[in-house]
Amino acid sequence: MNLFPRGFPHGSPRLPSGFAYGGGAPRPRLRRRLAPVVLLLTAVLCASCAPPADPPEREARHGTEASATPPPPPGTPDLGPNVVVFDPSMPAATIQARLDATFRKQETDQFGQGRTAFLFRPGTYDADVNVGFYTQVAGLGLSPDDVHIRGAVHVEADWFPPQNATQNFWRGAENLSVTPTTGTDRWAVSQAAPYRRMHVRGDLALDDGGWASGGFMADSKIDGTVVSGTQQQWLSRNTEWSKWDGGSWNMVFVGVRNAPPDSFPAPPHTTVARTPRVREKPFLYVDDAGAYQVFVPALRDHSLGTTWSGTAPAGDSVPLDRFHIVRPGATAREMNTALAAGKHLLVTPGVHHLDETLKVTRPGTVVLGLGLATLIPDNGVTAMTVADVDGVKIAGLLIDAGTVTSRRLMTVGPDGSTARHTADPTSLHDVFFRIGGAGAGRAATSLVVNSRDVIGDHLWLWRADHGEGVGWKTNTADTGLVVNGADVTMYGLFVEHYQKHQTVWNANGGRTYFYQNEMPYDPPGQKAWMNGRTRGYPAYKVAGSVTDHQAVGLGSYCFFNVDKKVVADRAFEAPKRDGVRFRSLVTVSLGGGVGAIRHVINDRGGPSDAATSVAPLVSYP
């Protein structure tokens, strides 16, 4: 889940000067960053430790409880009880009180039921938007510059001293412009916290002084400098900035204007000049007539920079009346009836239980979640299947395994799919999977991609290493991702803690741009974690039959805290062929060598162990 496990039971590492600890609005840009190797060697680590209790003074720091949610502007559709729409005519104090009230509830509620989307209609606002768990903040303009926040849209790590951002998951900001009061905004996050279609009129810091393990940014423009600080890895795709400053283990830039030069591993920057093929995430907006629509961006080939800076975005607008709005309490049968009738789905914030599989069968269907909308499959069903058709878009969902084992949580294309979708591929955007943490979830495989040409655009597949219902025999899960379809592309693929292979790629033409992995923390011993005669399972396995595969910017880490003598023989496994190529790989033994990875890929590179924690490899073969 994160490169540094949670908690410091016997005190925290001493941080150098230049790091501030106050709460509230973002602090000035960090002047120094901790060297990752020093952090590894000096931290006292404990993966099982819970975050500290919320200090009693925190409520006062973040304002007073709002007495009521402001009424929605005239013409606002019924988006359920957990969507709040702001209008610039509302008093700033009313808006701020509602933002603060939600943040107080969600700042530390890592595995709770709360889900919220704050939507800002076009205009200018004076607001300090502190974004907590399961909170999405988004503008309702067609361009990010249509909504201007003077103040901050930020994520801090005050709740987990010392400014530890390694558990800042499940939140998002998109389609806004921000003028930071201090000159620097902060997005100190780890996984499942997308930063999309944002325009920062200043600098942006990606950490809060302590640990940080992100992260993903796309279709965004930062007028000043992006400071990565203690972030260990990060993917920036189709972004623009004046300068990037920093790098720890695995920083990847794809289609970025003013990206740093390719220099892995010193500094660990990997640059791909243009994004081969991508579609940006669909989003909700209000048109000039006040009507709500969903904009579906067009495919782009060999792209550089954002879709919107200096130009109008290309794509199609779909009126909201063509969507079935899924509110809390809706049933799977209602959703399937709407899908069968040709409706798209807008899934509003909430935890939605499914007693049958959602079946997406029509070409071009959009399923768009707001506010980390969560789907829980009950009684072992698969949460969602997508037919082998053109142009489906699935976005903004958290699929959380139920207590009865599901064979799969999601399937894209039935087994044996062969149709080509070159002109209009299916795409997945900000789709997250979770097994355990909120309870004892179980699923053999999280995601199986059988269709060809699918694009994955920011996925986190996570078997929980902390929270409720966590244990080697409790939240059981073999594999995160299996790819059986040809010509599948993944941007920002995070897969962690599964008990066998994390990712298995069986088809030709696969492309991965950034991969982040942690092996399972909790094998009870080497005997329990054997793949035949091989110690452990490779995190990323390309099948021996594959002749064409490329992967760029990959990291795999171990922290075997139950039995630190456990060894993984390799992190990556692939056939040695000219058409199968890897670039910029790294393995890390966290905590200065709690367990070991013998080789980076096949029999090359490494080890990562107590003697040498970090092992980079420039290329393979």
MIDOMI-340150 format. One line per 10 residues: number of its first residue (from 1); their letters; for each residue x, y, z of C-alpha. Coordinates in Angstrom, 1 decimal. Example, Ala and Ser with C-alpha at 12.3 -4.5 7.8 and 13.67 -1.06 7.14 Angstrom:
<pts>
1	AS	12.3/-4.5/7.8 ~ 13.7/-1.1/7.1
</pts>
This chain:
<pts>
1	MNLFPRGFPH	0.0/0.0/0.0 ~ 2.7/2.5/0.9 ~ 6.4/2.4/0.8 ~ 6.7/3.1/4.5 ~ 4.4/1.1/6.9 ~ 2.2/3.0/9.3 ~ 2.9/4.2/12.7 ~ 5.8/5.0/14.9 ~ 5.2/3.3/18.2 ~ 8.4/4.4/20.0
11	GSPRLPSGFA	8.6/7.9/18.6 ~ 9.2/9.3/15.2 ~ 12.2/10.0/13.1 ~ 13.7/13.4/13.7 ~ 12.9/15.7/10.8 ~ 15.3/18.4/9.5 ~ 14.5/22.1/9.8 ~ 12.2/23.6/7.2 ~ 9.3/21.3/8.0 ~ 6.2/22.8/9.7
21	YGGGAPRPRL	3.5/21.0/11.6 ~ 0.6/23.4/11.9 ~ -2.9/22.6/10.8 ~ -5.3/24.5/8.7 ~ -4.3/26.0/5.3 ~ -1.2/24.8/3.5 ~ 2.1/25.8/4.9 ~ 4.8/27.5/2.9 ~ 6.6/25.3/0.4 ~ 9.1/22.9/2.0
31	RRRLAPVVLL	12.7/24.0/1.8 ~ 14.2/20.5/2.4 ~ 13.1/17.0/1.9 ~ 14.1/13.8/3.7 ~ 16.4/11.5/1.9 ~ 14.5/8.2/1.4 ~ 17.5/6.1/2.5 ~ 17.8/8.1/5.7 ~ 14.1/7.6/6.3 ~ 14.5/3.9/5.8
41	LTAVLCASCA	17.3/3.6/8.2 ~ 16.1/5.9/11.0 ~ 12.4/5.2/11.2 ~ 11.0/2.9/13.8 ~ 8.3/1.1/11.8 ~ 5.2/-0.8/12.9 ~ 2.8/-1.8/10.1 ~ 0.1/-2.9/12.5 ~ -0.1/0.4/14.5 ~ -3.2/2.4/14.2
51	PPADPPEREA	-3.1/6.2/13.7 ~ -3.3/8.3/16.8 ~ -6.7/9.4/18.2 ~ -7.9/12.8/17.0 ~ -6.6/15.5/19.4 ~ -9.3/17.4/21.3 ~ -8.2/20.7/19.9 ~ -8.6/19.7/16.3 ~ -12.4/20.5/16.2 ~ -11.7/24.1/17.2
61	RHGTEASATP	-9.0/24.4/14.6 ~ -11.3/23.4/11.7 ~ -14.3/25.7/12.5 ~ -17.8/25.1/13.8 ~ -20.4/22.6/12.9 ~ -22.7/23.7/10.1 ~ -26.3/23.9/11.2 ~ -27.6/22.9/7.8 ~ -26.5/22.3/4.3 ~ -27.2/25.3/2.0
71	PPPPGTPDLG	-30.2/24.7/-0.3 ~ -29.1/23.8/-3.9 ~ -29.3/26.4/-6.6 ~ -32.6/26.5/-8.6 ~ -32.5/23.9/-11.4 ~ -30.2/21.4/-9.6 ~ -31.2/17.8/-10.2 ~ -31.7/15.5/-7.3 ~ -28.2/14.0/-6.9 ~ -29.0/12.4/-3.6
81	PNVVVFDPSM	-28.3/13.4/0.0 ~ -24.5/13.3/-0.2 ~ -23.9/15.8/-3.1 ~ -23.7/19.4/-2.2 ~ -23.8/22.0/-5.0 ~ -22.4/25.4/-4.3 ~ -23.2/28.6/-6.2 ~ -21.1/31.8/-6.0 ~ -24.1/33.7/-4.8 ~ -24.1/31.8/-1.5
91	PAATIQARLD	-22.4/33.5/1.4 ~ -18.8/32.5/1.8 ~ -19.3/31.8/5.5 ~ -22.1/29.3/4.7 ~ -20.0/27.5/2.2 ~ -17.0/27.3/4.5 ~ -19.1/26.1/7.4 ~ -20.4/23.2/5.3 ~ -16.9/22.3/4.0 ~ -15.5/22.4/7.6
101	ATFRKQETDQ	-18.3/20.2/9.0 ~ -17.6/17.5/6.5 ~ -13.9/17.7/6.9 ~ -14.2/17.3/10.7 ~ -16.2/14.1/10.1 ~ -14.0/12.7/7.3 ~ -10.5/13.7/8.3 ~ -9.8/10.5/10.2 ~ -12.7/8.3/9.0 ~ -10.5/5.9/6.9
111	FGQGRTAFLF	-12.9/3.0/6.8 ~ -16.2/4.7/7.5 ~ -19.5/4.9/5.6 ~ -19.5/8.7/4.8 ~ -19.3/9.7/1.2 ~ -19.5/13.3/-0.1 ~ -19.2/15.2/-3.4 ~ -18.8/19.0/-3.3 ~ -19.7/20.5/-6.7 ~ -19.0/24.2/-7.4
121	RPGTYDADVN	-21.0/25.9/-10.2 ~ -19.0/28.3/-12.4 ~ -17.8/31.4/-10.6 ~ -15.3/32.6/-8.0 ~ -15.2/31.5/-4.4 ~ -13.2/32.4/-1.3 ~ -12.8/29.1/0.4 ~ -10.3/26.8/2.3 ~ -11.2/23.4/1.0 ~ -9.5/20.7/3.1
131	VGFYTQVAGL	-10.3/17.4/1.5 ~ -10.8/14.4/3.8 ~ -11.5/10.7/3.2 ~ -14.2/9.8/0.7 ~ -14.6/13.4/-0.4 ~ -14.5/14.6/-4.0 ~ -14.3/18.3/-4.8 ~ -15.1/19.2/-8.4 ~ -15.9/22.2/-10.6 ~ -19.0/22.2/-12.8
141	GLSPDDVHIR	-17.5/24.2/-15.6 ~ -16.4/22.8/-19.0 ~ -12.9/24.2/-18.3 ~ -11.1/24.2/-14.9 ~ -10.8/28.0/-15.2 ~ -14.6/28.3/-15.1 ~ -14.5/27.7/-11.3 ~ -11.9/29.8/-9.4 ~ -11.1/29.1/-5.7 ~ -9.2/31.8/-3.9
151	GAVHVEADWF	-7.7/30.1/-0.9 ~ -6.8/26.4/-1.1 ~ -7.9/23.0/-2.2 ~ -5.6/20.8/-0.3 ~ -4.8/17.6/1.6 ~ -2.7/17.7/4.8 ~ -1.5/14.9/7.1 ~ -2.1/16.6/10.4 ~ -4.2/13.7/11.6 ~ -1.3/11.2/11.5
161	PPQNATQNFW	1.8/12.8/13.1 ~ 4.5/13.4/12.1 ~ 2.7/14.6/9.0 ~ 2.5/11.0/7.7 ~ 0.5/11.1/4.5 ~ 0.9/7.3/3.8 ~ -2.8/6.7/4.6 ~ -4.3/9.7/2.8 ~ -6.4/7.6/0.4 ~ -9.8/7.7/-1.3
171	RGAENLSVTP	-10.4/11.4/-2.2 ~ -10.1/13.6/-5.2 ~ -10.0/17.0/-6.7 ~ -10.8/17.8/-10.3 ~ -11.9/20.5/-12.8 ~ -11.0/23.6/-10.6 ~ -8.6/26.5/-10.7 ~ -7.0/27.5/-7.4 ~ -5.1/30.6/-6.4 ~ -3.4/29.6/-3.2
181	TTGTDRWAVS	-3.4/32.2/-0.4 ~ 0.2/31.3/0.6 ~ 1.4/30.9/-3.0 ~ 1.6/27.1/-2.6 ~ -1.2/24.5/-2.5 ~ -0.6/21.1/-1.0 ~ -1.8/17.6/-2.2 ~ -0.1/15.3/0.3 ~ -1.6/12.0/-0.6 ~ -0.9/8.3/-1.3
191	QAAPYRRMHV	-3.0/6.0/-3.4 ~ -6.5/6.5/-4.8 ~ -6.4/10.3/-4.6 ~ -6.5/11.6/-8.1 ~ -5.7/15.2/-9.0 ~ -7.3/15.8/-12.4 ~ -8.0/18.8/-14.6 ~ -6.7/21.2/-12.0 ~ -5.1/24.6/-12.6 ~ -2.9/25.8/-9.8
201	RGDLALDDGG	-2.0/29.5/-10.1 ~ 1.1/29.1/-7.9 ~ 3.2/26.2/-6.7 ~ 2.1/22.7/-5.6 ~ 3.6/20.6/-2.8 ~ 3.0/16.8/-2.9 ~ 4.0/16.0/0.7 ~ 3.5/17.4/4.2 ~ 7.0/16.8/5.6 ~ 6.6/13.2/6.7
211	WASGGFMADS	6.1/10.0/4.6 ~ 4.1/10.2/1.4 ~ 3.4/7.4/-1.0 ~ 1.4/8.5/-4.1 ~ 0.3/9.3/-6.5 ~ -1.5/10.4/-9.7 ~ -1.9/13.7/-11.6 ~ -3.4/14.1/-15.0 ~ -4.7/16.8/-17.4 ~ -3.5/19.5/-15.0
221	KIDGTVVSGT	-1.5/22.8/-15.2 ~ 0.6/24.2/-12.4 ~ 1.8/27.7/-13.2 ~ 4.7/27.4/-10.8 ~ 6.8/24.5/-9.4 ~ 5.7/21.1/-8.4 ~ 7.7/20.0/-5.3 ~ 7.5/16.2/-4.8 ~ 9.3/16.3/-1.4 ~ 9.2/12.9/0.3
231	QQQWLSRNTE	6.9/11.3/-2.2 ~ 8.5/8.0/-3.1 ~ 6.8/7.5/-6.4 ~ 4.4/9.5/-8.6 ~ 2.9/9.4/-12.1 ~ 2.2/12.7/-14.0 ~ 0.4/12.3/-17.3 ~ -0.5/15.0/-19.7 ~ 0.3/17.8/-17.4 ~ 2.1/21.2/-17.7
241	WSKWDGGSWN	4.2/23.2/-15.2 ~ 7.1/25.5/-15.0 ~ 9.3/23.1/-13.1 ~ 9.4/19.8/-11.3 ~ 11.6/19.6/-8.2 ~ 12.4/16.3/-6.4 ~ 12.4/12.6/-6.8 ~ 12.9/9.5/-4.5 ~ 12.5/6.1/-6.2 ~ 10.2/6.2/-9.2
251	MVFVGVRNAP	8.9/9.4/-10.8 ~ 7.3/8.9/-14.2 ~ 6.3/11.6/-16.6 ~ 4.2/10.7/-19.7 ~ 3.1/13.4/-22.2 ~ 4.2/16.2/-19.8 ~ 5.3/19.7/-20.9 ~ 8.5/20.8/-19.2 ~ 9.1/17.3/-17.8 ~ 12.5/16.7/-16.3
261	PDSFPAPPHT	14.9/14.9/-18.6 ~ 15.0/11.1/-18.5 ~ 17.7/10.2/-15.9 ~ 16.7/7.1/-14.0 ~ 18.0/6.2/-11.4 ~ 19.9/9.3/-10.4 ~ 17.6/11.2/-10.1 ~ 14.8/8.6/-10.6 ~ 13.0/10.4/-13.4 ~ 11.6/8.4/-16.3
271	TVARTPRVRE	10.2/10.5/-19.1 ~ 8.0/9.4/-22.1 ~ 7.7/12.3/-24.4 ~ 4.1/11.7/-25.6 ~ 1.2/9.7/-24.3 ~ 0.5/7.0/-26.9 ~ -3.3/6.8/-26.6 ~ -5.6/7.9/-23.9 ~ -9.1/9.2/-23.1 ~ -9.5/11.5/-20.1
281	KPFLYVDDAG	-12.1/10.7/-17.5 ~ -15.7/11.8/-18.1 ~ -17.0/14.6/-15.8 ~ -20.2/16.4/-14.9 ~ -20.7/20.0/-15.9 ~ -23.3/22.7/-16.3 ~ -23.7/24.2/-19.7 ~ -24.4/27.9/-20.6 ~ -28.1/27.3/-20.4 ~ -27.8/25.8/-16.9
291	AYQVFVPALR	-28.4/22.2/-18.0 ~ -26.4/19.4/-16.4 ~ -24.4/17.3/-18.8 ~ -21.6/14.7/-18.7 ~ -18.7/15.5/-20.9 ~ -17.0/12.5/-22.5 ~ -13.5/13.5/-23.7 ~ -12.3/12.2/-27.1 ~ -9.5/9.8/-27.6 ~ -6.1/11.4/-28.1
301	DHSLGTTWSG	-3.1/9.8/-29.8 ~ 0.5/10.8/-29.2 ~ -0.6/13.7/-27.0 ~ 1.3/16.3/-25.0 ~ 0.0/18.5/-22.2 ~ -3.6/19.1/-21.2 ~ -6.9/18.9/-23.1 ~ -8.0/22.3/-22.1 ~ -5.2/24.8/-21.7 ~ -5.4/27.3/-24.6
311	TAPAGDSVPL	-8.0/25.2/-26.5 ~ -11.5/23.8/-26.2 ~ -11.6/20.2/-25.1 ~ -12.7/17.7/-27.8 ~ -15.4/15.3/-27.0 ~ -19.2/14.8/-26.6 ~ -21.7/16.1/-24.1 ~ -24.4/13.7/-22.9 ~ -27.5/15.3/-21.3 ~ -28.1/14.2/-17.7
321	DRFHIVRPGA	-31.6/13.0/-18.6 ~ -29.9/10.1/-20.4 ~ -28.5/8.9/-17.1 ~ -30.2/6.9/-14.4 ~ -29.2/8.6/-11.2 ~ -28.3/6.0/-8.5 ~ -29.0/7.3/-5.1 ~ -28.4/5.5/-1.7 ~ -30.9/2.7/-1.3 ~ -31.1/1.9/-5.1
331	TAREMNTALA	-31.0/-1.8/-5.9 ~ -28.9/-3.7/-8.4 ~ -32.1/-4.7/-10.2 ~ -33.0/-1.1/-10.7 ~ -29.6/-0.3/-12.1 ~ -29.6/-3.3/-14.4 ~ -33.1/-2.4/-15.7 ~ -31.8/1.1/-16.5 ~ -28.7/-0.2/-18.2 ~ -30.8/-2.7/-20.3
341	AGKHLLVTPG	-33.0/0.2/-21.4 ~ -30.0/2.1/-22.8 ~ -29.4/4.5/-19.9 ~ -26.0/5.5/-18.5 ~ -25.4/5.4/-14.7 ~ -24.5/8.3/-12.5 ~ -23.7/6.7/-9.1 ~ -24.0/9.3/-6.3 ~ -22.0/9.1/-3.1 ~ -22.9/6.3/-0.8
351	VHHLDETLKV	-22.2/2.6/-0.1 ~ -24.3/0.6/-2.5 ~ -24.8/-3.1/-1.8 ~ -25.3/-5.4/-4.8 ~ -27.3/-8.7/-4.6 ~ -26.7/-9.3/-8.3 ~ -24.0/-8.4/-10.9 ~ -24.3/-5.1/-12.7 ~ -24.2/-5.9/-16.4 ~ -23.0/-3.3/-18.8
361	TRPGTVVLGL	-23.9/-4.6/-22.3 ~ -24.4/-1.6/-24.6 ~ -21.6/0.1/-26.5 ~ -20.7/3.6/-25.3 ~ -22.3/3.2/-21.9 ~ -20.9/5.6/-19.2 ~ -20.9/4.6/-15.6 ~ -19.7/7.6/-13.6 ~ -19.3/7.6/-9.8 ~ -19.3/10.7/-7.6
371	GLATLIPDNG	-17.7/11.1/-4.2 ~ -16.0/7.7/-4.1 ~ -19.3/5.9/-4.7 ~ -18.8/2.4/-3.3 ~ -20.1/-0.9/-4.6 ~ -20.2/-4.0/-2.3 ~ -21.1/-7.3/-3.9 ~ -23.1/-9.5/-1.5 ~ -23.2/-13.3/-1.4 ~ -20.1/-13.7/-3.6
381	VTAMTVADVD	-21.4/-12.2/-6.8 ~ -19.2/-10.3/-9.2 ~ -19.8/-6.6/-8.8 ~ -19.7/-5.7/-12.5 ~ -19.3/-7.2/-15.9 ~ -18.7/-5.3/-19.1 ~ -19.6/-6.9/-22.5 ~ -17.1/-7.1/-25.3 ~ -18.4/-3.9/-27.0 ~ -17.0/-0.6/-28.0
391	GVKIAGLLID	-16.5/2.5/-26.0 ~ -17.6/1.7/-22.4 ~ -16.4/4.2/-19.8 ~ -16.3/3.2/-16.1 ~ -15.1/6.0/-13.8 ~ -15.0/7.0/-10.1 ~ -15.9/3.8/-8.3 ~ -14.6/2.0/-5.3 ~ -15.4/-1.8/-5.4 ~ -15.2/-3.2/-1.9
401	AGTVTSRRLM	-15.2/-7.0/-1.6 ~ -18.0/-8.6/0.5 ~ -17.6/-11.1/3.3 ~ -18.5/-14.1/1.0 ~ -15.7/-14.8/-1.5 ~ -16.2/-13.5/-5.0 ~ -14.4/-15.3/-7.8 ~ -14.0/-11.9/-9.4 ~ -14.9/-8.4/-8.5 ~ -15.0/-7.0/-12.1
411	TVGPDGSTAR	-14.6/-8.5/-15.6 ~ -14.2/-6.5/-18.8 ~ -15.2/-8.7/-21.6 ~ -16.2/-12.3/-21.2 ~ -13.6/-15.0/-21.2 ~ -12.4/-15.7/-24.8 ~ -13.2/-12.1/-26.1 ~ -11.6/-11.5/-29.5 ~ -13.2/-8.4/-31.0 ~ -11.1/-5.4/-31.9
421	HTADPTSLHD	-11.9/-2.0/-30.4 ~ -9.1/0.1/-31.8 ~ -11.3/3.0/-32.8 ~ -13.3/3.2/-29.6 ~ -11.8/1.2/-26.7 ~ -13.3/0.7/-23.3 ~ -11.6/2.8/-20.6 ~ -11.4/2.6/-16.8 ~ -10.7/5.8/-14.8 ~ -10.1/6.1/-11.1
431	VFFRIGGAGA	-11.5/2.6/-10.4 ~ -10.4/1.2/-7.1 ~ -10.7/-2.2/-5.5 ~ -10.4/-3.1/-1.8 ~ -10.3/-6.4/0.0 ~ -10.5/-6.0/3.8 ~ -9.9/-2.9/5.9 ~ -13.6/-2.0/6.3 ~ -14.4/-5.6/7.2 ~ -13.3/-9.1/6.2
441	GRAATSLVVN	-13.7/-8.9/2.4 ~ -12.7/-11.8/0.2 ~ -12.2/-12.2/-3.5 ~ -10.0/-14.5/-5.5 ~ -9.2/-12.0/-8.3 ~ -10.1/-8.3/-8.3 ~ -10.1/-7.4/-12.0 ~ -9.9/-9.5/-15.2 ~ -9.5/-7.7/-18.5 ~ -10.5/-10.0/-21.4
451	SRDVIGDHLW	-11.4/-7.4/-24.0 ~ -8.8/-6.0/-26.4 ~ -7.6/-2.4/-26.6 ~ -8.8/-1.5/-23.1 ~ -7.2/1.6/-21.4 ~ -6.7/1.7/-17.7 ~ -6.2/5.2/-16.4 ~ -5.4/5.1/-12.7 ~ -6.3/1.9/-10.9 ~ -5.6/0.9/-7.3
461	LWRADHGEGV	-6.2/-2.8/-6.4 ~ -5.5/-3.3/-2.7 ~ -5.7/-6.2/-0.3 ~ -5.7/-4.4/3.0 ~ -2.7/-4.6/5.3 ~ -4.5/-2.7/8.2 ~ -8.0/-1.9/9.4 ~ -10.7/-4.4/10.3 ~ -10.9/-7.9/9.0 ~ -7.2/-8.2/8.1
471	GWKTNTADTG	-5.1/-11.4/8.3 ~ -3.4/-14.0/6.1 ~ -6.5/-16.3/6.4 ~ -9.0/-13.5/6.8 ~ -9.1/-11.1/3.9 ~ -8.0/-13.7/1.3 ~ -7.2/-12.7/-2.2 ~ -4.9/-14.4/-4.7 ~ -4.4/-11.9/-7.5 ~ -5.1/-8.3/-8.3
481	LVVNGADVTM	-5.2/-8.0/-12.1 ~ -5.2/-10.5/-14.9 ~ -5.0/-9.3/-18.5 ~ -6.0/-11.7/-21.2 ~ -6.9/-9.2/-23.8 ~ -4.4/-8.0/-26.4 ~ -3.2/-4.4/-26.8 ~ -4.2/-3.3/-23.3 ~ -2.6/-0.2/-21.9 ~ -2.3/0.8/-18.3
491	YGLFVEHYQK	-1.4/4.3/-17.0 ~ -0.9/4.5/-13.2 ~ -1.3/0.9/-12.1 ~ -1.1/0.3/-8.3 ~ -1.5/-3.3/-7.1 ~ -0.7/-4.3/-3.5 ~ -0.6/-7.1/-1.0 ~ -2.2/-9.9/-2.8 ~ -1.2/-13.4/-1.7 ~ 0.0/-14.8/-5.0
501	HQTVWNANGG	0.8/-12.9/-8.2 ~ -0.2/-9.2/-8.0 ~ -0.5/-8.8/-11.8 ~ -0.5/-11.5/-14.5 ~ -0.3/-10.4/-18.2 ~ -1.2/-13.2/-20.6 ~ -1.7/-11.4/-23.9 ~ 0.5/-9.6/-26.4 ~ 0.7/-5.8/-27.0 ~ 0.5/-4.9/-23.4
511	RTYFYQNEMP	1.8/-1.5/-22.3 ~ 2.3/-0.2/-18.7 ~ 3.3/3.3/-17.8 ~ 4.0/3.4/-14.1 ~ 3.5/0.4/-11.7 ~ 3.6/0.5/-7.9 ~ 3.4/-2.6/-5.8 ~ 3.9/-3.9/-2.3 ~ 4.1/-7.6/-1.8 ~ 2.0/-9.0/1.1
521	YDPPGQKAWM	3.3/-8.0/4.5 ~ 1.9/-11.0/6.3 ~ 3.1/-14.4/5.0 ~ 3.4/-16.3/8.2 ~ 6.5/-18.0/7.0 ~ 8.4/-19.0/3.8 ~ 6.6/-22.3/3.6 ~ 3.2/-20.5/3.4 ~ 4.4/-18.4/0.5 ~ 6.0/-20.6/-2.1
531	NGRTRGYPAY	5.2/-20.8/-5.9 ~ 6.4/-24.4/-6.5 ~ 10.1/-24.3/-5.8 ~ 10.2/-20.5/-6.2 ~ 10.3/-18.4/-3.0 ~ 7.3/-16.1/-3.2 ~ 5.5/-14.8/-6.2 ~ 6.7/-12.2/-8.7 ~ 4.6/-9.1/-8.4 ~ 4.3/-8.6/-12.1
541	KVAGSVTDHQ	4.4/-11.7/-14.3 ~ 4.3/-11.7/-18.1 ~ 3.4/-15.1/-19.4 ~ 6.0/-17.2/-21.2 ~ 4.0/-17.2/-24.4 ~ 4.0/-13.4/-24.8 ~ 6.2/-11.9/-27.5 ~ 5.3/-8.2/-27.3 ~ 5.2/-6.3/-24.0 ~ 6.6/-3.0/-22.8
551	AVGLGSYCFF	6.6/-1.6/-19.2 ~ 8.1/1.7/-18.0 ~ 8.7/2.9/-14.5 ~ 8.0/0.0/-12.1 ~ 8.6/-0.4/-8.4 ~ 8.0/-3.4/-6.1 ~ 8.6/-3.3/-2.4 ~ 8.6/-5.8/0.5 ~ 8.0/-5.5/4.2 ~ 7.6/-9.0/5.6
561	NVDKKVVADR	6.8/-8.0/9.2 ~ 5.3/-11.3/10.4 ~ 8.5/-13.2/9.5 ~ 11.3/-11.0/8.3 ~ 13.3/-14.0/7.1 ~ 10.8/-14.4/4.1 ~ 12.4/-13.9/0.7 ~ 10.9/-13.3/-2.7 ~ 13.2/-14.6/-5.4 ~ 12.1/-11.9/-7.9
571	AFEAPKRDGV	9.8/-9.0/-8.2 ~ 9.2/-9.2/-12.0 ~ 9.1/-12.2/-14.3 ~ 9.0/-12.1/-18.1 ~ 10.3/-14.1/-21.1 ~ 13.6/-12.9/-22.4 ~ 12.7/-11.8/-25.9 ~ 13.5/-8.7/-27.9 ~ 9.8/-7.7/-28.0 ~ 9.5/-7.9/-24.2
581	RFRSLVTVSL	11.1/-4.8/-22.7 ~ 11.2/-3.1/-19.3 ~ 12.7/0.3/-18.5 ~ 13.3/1.9/-15.1 ~ 12.7/-0.8/-12.5 ~ 13.3/-0.6/-8.7 ~ 12.9/-2.9/-5.7 ~ 13.0/-1.8/-2.1 ~ 13.2/-3.7/1.2 ~ 11.3/-1.4/3.5
591	GGGVGAIRHV	12.3/-0.6/7.0 ~ 16.0/-1.1/6.1 ~ 15.6/-4.7/5.2 ~ 12.5/-6.3/6.7 ~ 12.5/-9.3/4.4 ~ 14.3/-9.4/1.0 ~ 13.8/-9.5/-2.8 ~ 16.6/-11.5/-4.3 ~ 16.3/-10.2/-7.9 ~ 14.6/-7.3/-9.6
601	INDRGGPSDA	13.5/-9.2/-12.8 ~ 14.2/-12.9/-13.6 ~ 17.8/-13.4/-12.5 ~ 18.9/-9.7/-13.0 ~ 19.4/-6.9/-10.5 ~ 19.1/-6.8/-6.7 ~ 19.1/-7.8/-4.0 ~ 17.0/-5.5/-1.9 ~ 17.7/-6.6/1.7 ~ 19.2/-5.3/5.0
611	ATSVAPLVSY	22.5/-4.6/3.4 ~ 21.1/-2.8/0.3 ~ 17.6/-1.6/0.6 ~ 17.1/0.0/-2.8 ~ 18.0/-1.8/-6.0 ~ 17.4/0.0/-9.3 ~ 17.7/-1.5/-12.7 ~ 17.8/0.7/-15.8 ~ 16.5/-1.8/-18.4 ~ 15.8/-5.4/-19.3
621	P	16.9/-7.3/-21.2
</pts>
